[in-house]
Amino acid sequence: QVQLVESGGASVQTGGSLRLSCAAHGDIFSMENLAWYRQPPGKGREVVATISSAGGRIWYRDSVKGRFIIDRDNHKKFVYLQMNGLKPEDTGVYYCNLAHGQLWPWGQGTQVTVSS
């Protein structure tokens, strides 16, 4: 069983930057494609970015392209999301998990609030 712990969220103003971290506790990590998700207020969870097991293939949703960067450290079992040029529409709770298939249990997420 994998336990996910997200951190790094905060309240920032438009244009600010944050770096989110996700620690995975468990036996399986380095072989999995991972993703960052977010859940905006009153909306469903959406995929923000994905990264392949070795980091060679990355995907971003259109609204964050050029502003967010996903990366991972398989040795430390961390996945990161560098968020620059934040906008109010980036507000939400951010989670990490597998990119597809039967997902791991969700962590508590980390709250990102961007004010204009």
VOMIKOL-993995 format. One record per atom (N, C-alpha, C, O, CB): residue number from 0; x negated, y negated, z. Coordinates in steps of 0.1 Angstrom, whole numbers, padded with zeros to 4 digits, always signed. Last residue first. Glycine has a CB too. Example, Ala and Ser with C-alpha at 12.3 -4.5 7.8 and 13.67 -1.06 7.14 Angstrom:
2
SITE num    xx    yy    zz
SITE   1 -0128 +0022 +0071
SITE   1 -0137 +0011 +0071
SITE   1 -0129 +0000 +0079
SITE   1 -0134 -0011 +0080
SITE   1 -0141 +0006 +0057
SITE   0 -0132 +0057 +0078
SITE   0 -0123 +0045 +0078
SITE   0 -0132 +0033 +0078
SITE   0 -0142 +0033 +0085
SITE   0 -0113 +0045 +0090
This chain:
116
SITE num    xx    yy    zz
SITE 115 +0062 -0377 -0067
SITE 115 +0059 -0387 -0077
SITE 115 +0056 -0400 -0071
SITE 115 +0053 -0410 -0078
SITE 115 +0071 -0388 -0087
SITE 114 +0047 -0348 -0052
SITE 114 +0056 -0359 -0051
SITE 114 +0052 -0370 -0062
SITE 114 +0040 -0371 -0065
SITE 114 +0056 -0366 -0037
SITE 113 +0047 -0314 -0050
SITE 113 +0041 -0325 -0057
SITE 113 +0051 -0337 -0058
SITE 113 +0062 -0335 -0063
SITE 113 +0037 -0321 -0072
SITE 112 +0040 -0287 -0031
SITE 112 +0050 -0298 -0032
SITE 112 +0043 -0310 -0039
SITE 112 +0033 -0315 -0033
SITE 112 +0056 -0302 -0019
SITE 111 +0038 -0253 -0026
SITE 111 +0032 -0265 -0033
SITE 111 +0042 -0275 -0035
SITE 111 +0053 -0272 -0041
SITE 111 +0025 -0260 -0047
SITE 110 +0034 -0228 -0003
SITE 110 +0042 -0238 -0008
SITE 110 +0034 -0250 -0014
SITE 110 +0024 -0255 -0008
SITE 110 +0051 -0244 +0003
SITE 109 +0028 -0194 -0009
SITE 109 +0022 -0206 -0004
SITE 109 +0030 -0218 -0011
SITE 109 +0031 -0218 -0023
SITE 109 +0007 -0207 -0007
SITE 108 +0038 -0161 +0001
SITE 108 +0037 -0172 -0008
SITE 108 +0031 -0184 -0001
SITE 108 +0029 -0184 +0011
SITE 108 +0051 -0176 -0013
SITE 107 +0040 -0137 +0015
SITE 107 +0048 -0148 +0020
SITE 107 +0048 -0160 +0010
SITE 107 +0057 -0169 +0011
SITE 107 +0044 -0152 +0034
SITE 106 +0040 -0111 -0010
SITE 106 +0035 -0118 +0001
SITE 106 +0044 -0129 +0005
SITE 106 +0055 -0131 +0000
SITE 106 +0021 -0124 -0001
SITE 105 +0059 -0083 -0022
SITE 105 +0055 -0098 -0023
SITE 105 +0049 -0102 -0009
SITE 105 +0054 -0098 +0001
SITE 105 +0068 -0106 -0026
SITE 104 +0045 -0051 -0030
SITE 104 +0054 -0060 -0021
SITE 104 +0049 -0074 -0021
SITE 104 +0037 -0077 -0021
SITE 104 +0054 -0054 -0006
SITE 103 +0037 -0049 -0065
SITE 103 +0034 -0047 -0051
SITE 103 +0044 -0055 -0042
SITE 103 +0051 -0063 -0047
SITE 103 +0020 -0051 -0048
SITE 102 +0058 -0038 -0092
SITE 102 +0051 -0048 -0085
SITE 102 +0048 -0043 -0071
SITE 102 +0055 -0035 -0065
SITE 102 +0058 -0061 -0085
SITE 101 +0056 -0018 -0119
SITE 101 +0061 -0018 -0105
SITE 101 +0053 -0027 -0096
SITE 101 +0041 -0023 -0093
SITE 101 +0063 -0004 -0100
SITE 100 +0048 -0040 -0146
SITE 100 +0050 -0027 -0140
SITE 100 +0057 -0029 -0126
SITE 100 +0063 -0039 -0123
SITE 100 +0037 -0020 -0139
SITE  99 +0026 -0069 -0144
SITE  99 +0037 -0061 -0150
SITE  99 +0038 -0048 -0143
SITE  99 +0030 -0045 -0134
SITE  99 +0034 -0058 -0165
SITE  98 +0007 -0082 -0129
SITE  98 +0012 -0089 -0140
SITE  98 +0024 -0081 -0146
SITE  98 +0032 -0088 -0154
SITE  98 +0002 -0091 -0151
SITE  97 +0010 -0081 -0093
SITE  97 +0006 -0075 -0106
SITE  97 +0013 -0083 -0117
SITE  97 +0023 -0089 -0115
SITE  97 +0011 -0060 -0106
SITE  96 +0007 -0113 -0077
SITE  96 +0012 -0099 -0078
SITE  96 +0006 -0093 -0090
SITE  96 -0001 -0100 -0098
SITE  96 +0027 -0099 -0077
SITE  95 +0011 -0143 -0058
SITE  95 +0004 -0135 -0067
SITE  95 +0009 -0121 -0066
SITE  95 +0016 -0117 -0057
SITE  95 -0011 -0135 -0063
SITE  94 +0032 -0173 -0056
SITE  94 +0029 -0159 -0052
SITE  94 +0019 -0153 -0062
SITE  94 +0018 -0157 -0074
SITE  94 +0042 -0151 -0051
SITE  93 +0043 -0204 -0045
SITE  93 +0035 -0197 -0054
SITE  93 +0031 -0183 -0048
SITE  93 +0028 -0182 -0036
SITE  93 +0022 -0205 -0057
SITE  92 +0072 -0224 -0045
SITE  92 +0064 -0214 -0037
SITE  92 +0056 -0205 -0047
SITE  92 +0062 -0200 -0056
SITE  92 +0073 -0205 -0028
SITE  91 +0070 -0257 -0059
SITE  91 +0076 -0244 -0057
SITE  91 +0067 -0236 -0048
SITE  91 +0057 -0240 -0043
SITE  91 +0078 -0237 -0070
SITE  90 +0063 -0281 -0084
SITE  90 +0067 -0278 -0070
SITE  90 +0073 -0265 -0070
SITE  90 +0082 -0261 -0078
SITE  90 +0077 -0289 -0065
SITE  89 +0058 -0289 -0109
SITE  89 +0050 -0278 -0105
SITE  89 +0054 -0274 -0090
SITE  89 +0049 -0264 -0085
SITE  89 +0035 -0281 -0105
SITE  88 +0073 -0312 -0114
SITE  88 +0079 -0299 -0118
SITE  88 +0070 -0287 -0115
SITE  88 +0075 -0275 -0117
SITE  88 +0081 -0299 -0133
SITE  87 +0055 -0332 -0106
SITE  87 +0066 -0328 -0097
SITE  87 +0072 -0315 -0101
SITE  87 +0077 -0307 -0092
SITE  87 +0076 -0339 -0097
SITE  86 +0021 -0320 -0114
SITE  86 +0034 -0327 -0117
SITE  86 +0045 -0323 -0108
SITE  86 +0044 -0312 -0102
SITE  86 +0038 -0325 -0132
SITE  85 -0014 -0321 -0113
SITE  85 -0001 -0316 -0109
SITE  85 +0010 -0326 -0111
SITE  85 +0008 -0338 -0111
SITE  85 -0002 -0313 -0094
SITE  84 -0040 -0320 -0124
SITE  84 -0030 -0328 -0130
SITE  84 -0016 -0324 -0126
SITE  84 -0007 -0323 -0134
SITE  84 -0031 -0327 -0145
SITE  83 -0048 -0285 -0117
SITE  83 -0052 -0299 -0118
SITE  83 -0040 -0306 -0125
SITE  83 -0031 -0300 -0131
SITE  83 -0065 -0300 -0127
SITE  82 -0054 -0257 -0099
SITE  82 -0043 -0265 -0105
SITE  82 -0047 -0279 -0105
SITE  82 -0049 -0285 -0094
SITE  82 -0029 -0263 -0096
SITE  81 -0066 -0225 -0099
SITE  81 -0070 -0239 -0098
SITE  81 -0059 -0247 -0106
SITE  81 -0057 -0245 -0118
SITE  81 -0084 -0242 -0104
SITE  80 -0060 -0197 -0083
SITE  80 -0053 -0206 -0093
SITE  80 -0058 -0220 -0090
SITE  80 -0054 -0226 -0080
SITE  80 -0038 -0204 -0092
SITE  79 -0075 -0164 -0079
SITE  79 -0074 -0179 -0076
SITE  79 -0065 -0185 -0087
SITE  79 -0064 -0180 -0098
SITE  79 -0088 -0185 -0075
SITE  78 -0078 -0134 -0061
SITE  78 -0074 -0141 -0073
SITE  78 -0071 -0155 -0070
SITE  78 -0065 -0158 -0060
SITE  78 -0062 -0133 -0080
SITE  77 -0100 -0111 -0045
SITE  77 -0093 -0124 -0045
SITE  77 -0089 -0127 -0060
SITE  77 -0096 -0124 -0069
SITE  77 -0101 -0135 -0039
SITE  76 -0118 -0091 -0039
SITE  76 -0104 -0088 -0040
SITE  76 -0096 -0101 -0038
SITE  76 -0086 -0102 -0030
SITE  76 -0100 -0078 -0029
SITE  75 -0145 -0093 -0040
SITE  75 -0139 -0098 -0028
SITE  75 -0124 -0095 -0027
SITE  75 -0118 -0097 -0017
SITE  75 -0141 -0113 -0027
SITE  74 -0148 -0081 -0065
SITE  74 -0156 -0077 -0054
SITE  74 -0150 -0081 -0040
SITE  74 -0149 -0073 -0031
SITE  74 -0170 -0082 -0054
SITE  73 -0132 -0096 -0082
SITE  73 -0129 -0082 -0079
SITE  73 -0136 -0077 -0067
SITE  73 -0131 -0068 -0060
SITE  73 -0131 -0073 -0091
SITE  72 -0120 -0126 -0083
SITE  72 -0133 -0120 -0078
SITE  72 -0129 -0106 -0074
SITE  72 -0124 -0104 -0063
SITE  72 -0139 -0128 -0066
SITE  71 -0106 -0146 -0109
SITE  71 -0105 -0135 -0099
SITE  71 -0120 -0131 -0095
SITE  71 -0129 -0133 -0103
SITE  71 -0098 -0123 -0104
SITE  70 -0085 -0173 -0121
SITE  70 -0097 -0165 -0121
SITE  70 -0097 -0155 -0110
SITE  70 -0088 -0156 -0101
SITE  70 -0110 -0173 -0121
SITE  69 -0068 -0197 -0140
SITE  69 -0067 -0185 -0132
SITE  69 -0081 -0178 -0133
SITE  69 -0087 -0177 -0143
SITE  69 -0056 -0176 -0136
SITE  68 -0061 -0231 -0141
SITE  68 -0071 -0221 -0144
SITE  68 -0070 -0209 -0135
SITE  68 -0070 -0211 -0123
SITE  68 -0085 -0227 -0144
SITE  67 -0041 -0257 -0155
SITE  67 -0043 -0246 -0145
SITE  67 -0054 -0237 -0150
SITE  67 -0055 -0234 -0162
SITE  67 -0030 -0239 -0142
SITE  66 -0041 -0274 -0177
SITE  66 -0041 -0280 -0164
SITE  66 -0045 -0269 -0153
SITE  66 -0051 -0272 -0143
SITE  66 -0028 -0286 -0160
SITE  65 -0039 -0261 -0201
SITE  65 -0048 -0272 -0200
SITE  65 -0049 -0278 -0187
SITE  65 -0057 -0287 -0184
SITE  65 -0044 -0282 -0210
SITE  64 -0006 -0250 -0195
SITE  64 -0018 -0249 -0203
SITE  64 -0026 -0262 -0202
SITE  64 -0021 -0273 -0204
SITE  64 -0015 -0245 -0217
SITE  63 +0018 -0252 -0182
SITE  63 +0006 -0254 -0174
SITE  63 -0007 -0253 -0182
SITE  63 -0018 -0255 -0176
SITE  63 +0006 -0244 -0163
SITE  62 +0038 -0248 -0200
SITE  62 +0039 -0260 -0192
SITE  62 +0026 -0262 -0184
SITE  62 +0024 -0273 -0178
SITE  62 +0051 -0260 -0183
SITE  61 +0033 -0223 -0212
SITE  61 +0031 -0235 -0219
SITE  61 +0030 -0247 -0210
SITE  61 +0021 -0256 -0213
SITE  61 +0041 -0237 -0230
SITE  60 +0016 -0200 -0190
SITE  60 +0029 -0205 -0196
SITE  60 +0026 -0219 -0202
SITE  60 +0017 -0226 -0197
SITE  60 +0040 -0206 -0185
SITE  59 -0013 -0183 -0201
SITE  59 -0007 -0193 -0193
SITE  59 +0007 -0197 -0199
SITE  59 +0008 -0196 -0211
SITE  59 -0016 -0206 -0192
SITE  58 -0035 -0155 -0199
SITE  58 -0024 -0161 -0205
SITE  58 -0018 -0172 -0195
SITE  58 -0018 -0170 -0183
SITE  58 -0013 -0150 -0208
SITE  57 -0066 -0138 -0206
SITE  57 -0058 -0147 -0198
SITE  57 -0047 -0153 -0206
SITE  57 -0048 -0156 -0218
SITE  57 -0067 -0159 -0192
SITE  56 -0090 -0114 -0206
SITE  56 -0077 -0118 -0212
SITE  56 -0069 -0126 -0202
SITE  56 -0066 -0122 -0192
SITE  56 -0069 -0106 -0218
SITE  55 -0111 -0109 -0189
SITE  55 -0114 -0113 -0203
SITE  55 -0102 -0118 -0210
SITE  55 -0103 -0125 -0220
SITE  55 -0119 -0102 -0210
SITE  54 -0110 -0099 -0163
SITE  54 -0109 -0113 -0165
SITE  54 -0111 -0118 -0179
SITE  54 -0111 -0130 -0182
SITE  54 -0120 -0120 -0157
SITE  53 -0107 -0073 -0159
SITE  53 -0120 -0078 -0159
SITE  53 -0121 -0093 -0162
SITE  53 -0132 -0098 -0163
SITE  53 -0128 -0070 -0170
SITE  52 -0078 -0071 -0159
SITE  52 -0086 -0066 -0148
SITE  52 -0100 -0071 -0148
SITE  52 -0106 -0073 -0137
SITE  52 -0086 -0050 -0149
SITE  51 -0064 -0103 -0170
SITE  51 -0067 -0089 -0171
SITE  51 -0077 -0085 -0160
SITE  51 -0083 -0093 -0153
SITE  51 -0073 -0086 -0185
SITE  50 -0041 -0126 -0157
SITE  50 -0055 -0123 -0160
SITE  50 -0057 -0108 -0160
SITE  50 -0052 -0101 -0151
SITE  50 -0064 -0130 -0149
SITE  49 -0015 -0151 -0161
SITE  49 -0020 -0137 -0159
SITE  49 -0034 -0136 -0163
SITE  49 -0040 -0144 -0170
SITE  49 -0011 -0128 -0168
SITE  48 +0007 -0176 -0148
SITE  48 -0006 -0172 -0155
SITE  48 -0009 -0158 -0152
SITE  48 -0005 -0153 -0141
SITE  48 -0018 -0181 -0150
SITE  47 +0034 -0178 -0140
SITE  47 +0026 -0190 -0143
SITE  47 +0014 -0187 -0152
SITE  47 +0011 -0193 -0161
SITE  47 +0022 -0197 -0131
SITE  46 +0066 -0164 -0142
SITE  46 +0052 -0162 -0143
SITE  46 +0045 -0175 -0147
SITE  46 +0049 -0182 -0156
SITE  46 +0049 -0151 -0153
SITE  45 +0091 -0173 -0117
SITE  45 +0086 -0173 -0131
SITE  45 +0071 -0170 -0131
SITE  45 +0064 -0174 -0121
SITE  45 +0089 -0186 -0138
SITE  44 +0121 -0168 -0098
SITE  44 +0106 -0167 -0099
SITE  44 +0102 -0166 -0114
SITE  44 +0108 -0159 -0122
SITE  44 +0101 -0155 -0091
SITE  43 +0148 -0192 -0101
SITE  43 +0142 -0178 -0100
SITE  43 +0127 -0179 -0101
SITE  43 +0121 -0189 -0105
SITE  43 +0148 -0169 -0111
SITE  42 +0156 -0220 -0081
SITE  42 +0155 -0213 -0093
SITE  42 +0148 -0200 -0091
SITE  42 +0144 -0197 -0080
SITE  42 +0146 -0221 -0103
SITE  41 +0156 -0236 -0058
SITE  41 +0169 -0233 -0064
SITE  41 +0168 -0225 -0077
SITE  41 +0178 -0224 -0084
SITE  41 +0176 -0246 -0067
SITE  40 +0123 -0248 -0065
SITE  40 +0135 -0249 -0056
SITE  40 +0148 -0246 -0063
SITE  40 +0151 -0252 -0074
SITE  40 +0136 -0263 -0049
SITE  39 +0104 -0223 -0083
SITE  39 +0108 -0237 -0080
SITE  39 +0121 -0237 -0071
SITE  39 +0128 -0227 -0070
SITE  39 +0111 -0244 -0093
SITE  38 +0082 -0200 -0077
SITE  38 +0096 -0201 -0076
SITE  38 +0100 -0215 -0073
SITE  38 +0098 -0220 -0061
SITE  38 +0102 -0191 -0065
SITE  37 +0056 -0184 -0096
SITE  37 +0061 -0195 -0087
SITE  37 +0076 -0195 -0088
SITE  37 +0082 -0190 -0097
SITE  37 +0055 -0209 -0092
SITE  36 +0027 -0162 -0098
SITE  36 +0041 -0166 -0101
SITE  36 +0045 -0178 -0092
SITE  36 +0038 -0182 -0083
SITE  36 +0051 -0154 -0097
SITE  35 -0002 -0150 -0113
SITE  35 +0004 -0159 -0103
SITE  35 +0018 -0162 -0108
SITE  35 +0021 -0164 -0120
SITE  35 -0005 -0173 -0103
SITE  34 -0013 -0116 -0118
SITE  34 -0005 -0128 -0122
SITE  34 -0003 -0137 -0110
SITE  34 -0002 -0133 -0098
SITE  34 +0008 -0124 -0129
SITE  33 -0034 -0090 -0131
SITE  33 -0028 -0098 -0120
SITE  33 -0021 -0110 -0126
SITE  33 -0024 -0115 -0137
SITE  33 -0038 -0101 -0110
SITE  32 -0041 -0057 -0139
SITE  32 -0039 -0070 -0144
SITE  32 -0030 -0078 -0134
SITE  32 -0020 -0073 -0129
SITE  32 -0032 -0070 -0158
SITE  31 -0064 -0037 -0120
SITE  31 -0051 -0042 -0123
SITE  31 -0051 -0055 -0129
SITE  31 -0059 -0064 -0126
SITE  31 -0043 -0042 -0110
SITE  30 -0087 -0027 -0110
SITE  30 -0083 -0021 -0122
SITE  30 -0070 -0027 -0127
SITE  30 -0064 -0023 -0137
SITE  30 -0081 -0007 -0121
SITE  29 -0092 -0040 -0085
SITE  29 -0101 -0043 -0096
SITE  29 -0096 -0038 -0110
SITE  29 -0099 -0043 -0120
SITE  29 -0114 -0038 -0094
SITE  28 -0072 -0029 -0067
SITE  28 -0072 -0043 -0071
SITE  28 -0080 -0045 -0084
SITE  28 -0074 -0051 -0094
SITE  28 -0079 -0051 -0060
SITE  27 -0063 -0007 -0042
SITE  27 -0062 -0009 -0057
SITE  27 -0063 -0024 -0060
SITE  27 -0054 -0031 -0054
SITE  27 -0049 -0003 -0063
SITE  26 -0063 -0006 -0015
SITE  26 -0073 +0002 -0022
SITE  26 -0073 -0002 -0037
SITE  26 -0084 +0001 -0043
SITE  26 -0070 +0017 -0021
SITE  25 -0060 -0037 +0004
SITE  25 -0056 -0024 -0001
SITE  25 -0066 -0017 -0010
SITE  25 -0077 -0023 -0013
SITE  25 -0042 -0025 -0008
SITE  24 -0052 -0069 +0002
SITE  24 -0057 -0059 +0012
SITE  24 -0052 -0046 +0008
SITE  24 -0040 -0043 +0008
SITE  24 -0053 -0063 +0026
SITE  23 -0060 -0097 -0015
SITE  23 -0053 -0084 -0016
SITE  23 -0060 -0074 -0007
SITE  23 -0072 -0072 -0008
SITE  23 -0053 -0079 -0031
SITE  22 -0055 -0132 -0014
SITE  22 -0063 -0120 -0009
SITE  22 -0054 -0108 -0010
SITE  22 -0043 -0108 -0006
SITE  22 -0068 -0123 +0005
SITE  21 -0055 -0159 -0033
SITE  21 -0047 -0148 -0030
SITE  21 -0056 -0136 -0026
SITE  21 -0064 -0132 -0034
SITE  21 -0037 -0143 -0041
SITE  20 -0054 -0195 -0034
SITE  20 -0062 -0182 -0032
SITE  20 -0052 -0171 -0028
SITE  20 -0042 -0174 -0022
SITE  20 -0073 -0183 -0021
SITE  19 -0054 -0225 -0052
SITE  19 -0047 -0215 -0045
SITE  19 -0055 -0202 -0044
SITE  19 -0063 -0199 -0054
SITE  19 -0033 -0212 -0051
SITE  18 -0063 -0257 -0051
SITE  18 -0068 -0244 -0055
SITE  18 -0062 -0234 -0046
SITE  18 -0064 -0234 -0034
SITE  18 -0084 -0243 -0054
SITE  17 -0051 -0287 -0066
SITE  17 -0051 -0277 -0055
SITE  17 -0057 -0265 -0060
SITE  17 -0057 -0262 -0072
SITE  17 -0037 -0274 -0050
SITE  16 -0049 -0322 -0073
SITE  16 -0054 -0309 -0076
SITE  16 -0053 -0300 -0063
SITE  16 -0054 -0305 -0052
SITE  16 -0068 -0309 -0081
SITE  15 -0027 -0349 -0086
SITE  15 -0036 -0342 -0076
SITE  15 -0040 -0328 -0081
SITE  15 -0035 -0323 -0091
SITE  15 -0030 -0342 -0063
SITE  14 -0007 -0358 -0102
SITE  14 -0021 -0360 -0106
SITE  14 -0031 -0353 -0097
SITE  14 -0043 -0352 -0101
SITE  14 -0024 -0374 -0107
SITE  13 +0014 -0367 -0075
SITE  13 +0013 -0365 -0090
SITE  13 -0002 -0368 -0094
SITE  13 -0007 -0378 -0091
SITE  13 +0023 -0373 -0098
SITE  12 +0002 -0357 -0043
SITE  12 +0009 -0366 -0052
SITE  12 +0006 -0362 -0067
SITE  12 -0003 -0355 -0070
SITE  12 +0004 -0381 -0050
SITE  11 +0010 -0328 -0023
SITE  11 +0001 -0337 -0030
SITE  11 +0009 -0347 -0039
SITE  11 +0021 -0344 -0041
SITE  11 -0010 -0329 -0039
SITE  10 +0011 -0304 +0002
SITE  10 +0018 -0315 -0004
SITE  10 +0008 -0325 -0010
SITE  10 +0000 -0330 -0003
SITE  10 +0028 -0322 +0006
SITE   9 -0001 -0271 -0005
SITE   9 -0001 -0283 +0003
SITE   9 +0009 -0293 -0004
SITE   9 +0014 -0290 -0015
SITE   9 -0015 -0290 +0004
SITE   8 -0017 -0238 -0005
SITE   8 -0007 -0248 -0009
SITE   8 -0007 -0260 +0000
SITE   8 -0011 -0259 +0011
SITE   8 +0007 -0241 -0009
SITE   7 -0035 -0220 +0004
SITE   7 -0040 -0231 -0003
SITE   7 -0030 -0241 -0007
SITE   7 -0033 -0252 -0012
SITE   7 -0047 -0227 -0015
SITE   6 -0027 -0185 +0000
SITE   6 -0030 -0197 +0008
SITE   6 -0034 -0208 -0001
SITE   6 -0036 -0206 -0013
SITE   6 -0041 -0194 +0018
SITE   5 -0013 -0152 +0003
SITE   5 -0015 -0164 -0005
SITE   5 -0018 -0176 +0004
SITE   5 -0013 -0176 +0016
SITE   5 -0003 -0167 -0014
SITE   4 -0018 -0119 +0005
SITE   4 -0018 -0131 +0014
SITE   4 -0022 -0143 +0005
SITE   4 -0034 -0144 +0002
SITE   4 -0027 -0129 +0026
SITE   3 -0005 -0087 +0002
SITE   3 -0010 -0099 -0005
SITE   3 -0008 -0111 +0004
SITE   3 +0002 -0112 +0011
SITE   3 -0002 -0101 -0018
SITE   2 -0013 -0053 +0005
SITE   2 -0008 -0065 +0012
SITE   2 -0014 -0077 +0005
SITE   2 -0026 -0078 +0004
SITE   2 -0010 -0064 +0027
SITE   1 -0006 -0022 -0009
SITE   1 -0013 -0034 -0010
SITE   1 -0006 -0045 -0003
SITE   1 +0006 -0047 -0004
SITE   1 -0016 -0038 -0025
SITE   0 -0008 +0012 +0000
SITE   0 +0000 +0000 +0000
SITE   0 -0009 -0012 +0000
SITE   0 -0018 -0013 +0008
SITE   0 +0010 +0000 +0012
